[in-house]
Amino acid sequence: MLWFLLIGIISGWLAGKISRGGGFGIWGDLITGVIGSYIGGFLFNLMGFTAYSTIGAIIASTIGAIVFLWVIRLFRPVASAAQKKD
């Protein structure tokens, strides 16, 4: 269980760095990484891939977390620069 959480933190942090240039804090990284590990595992299983090693688990989880963040950003409204100044 501890190993799963550690991989979740690492993959959430990597997804935050890749997708927006920064992490989300320890709890945000953990939640993003754990959800991403489920999504990544599902997507890799659909494509017929299996992640056996720790590095493979981190890669699958990071890809899943990036997909998760992308889906969240599809449904979250983005304020324009003019609205942010007010």
Secondary structure, DSSP 8 states (H G I E B T S, - for coil): -HHHHHHHHHHHHHHHHHHHSS--HHHHHHHHHHHHHHHHHHHHHHHT----SHHHHHHHHHHHHHHHHHHHHHHS----HHHHH-
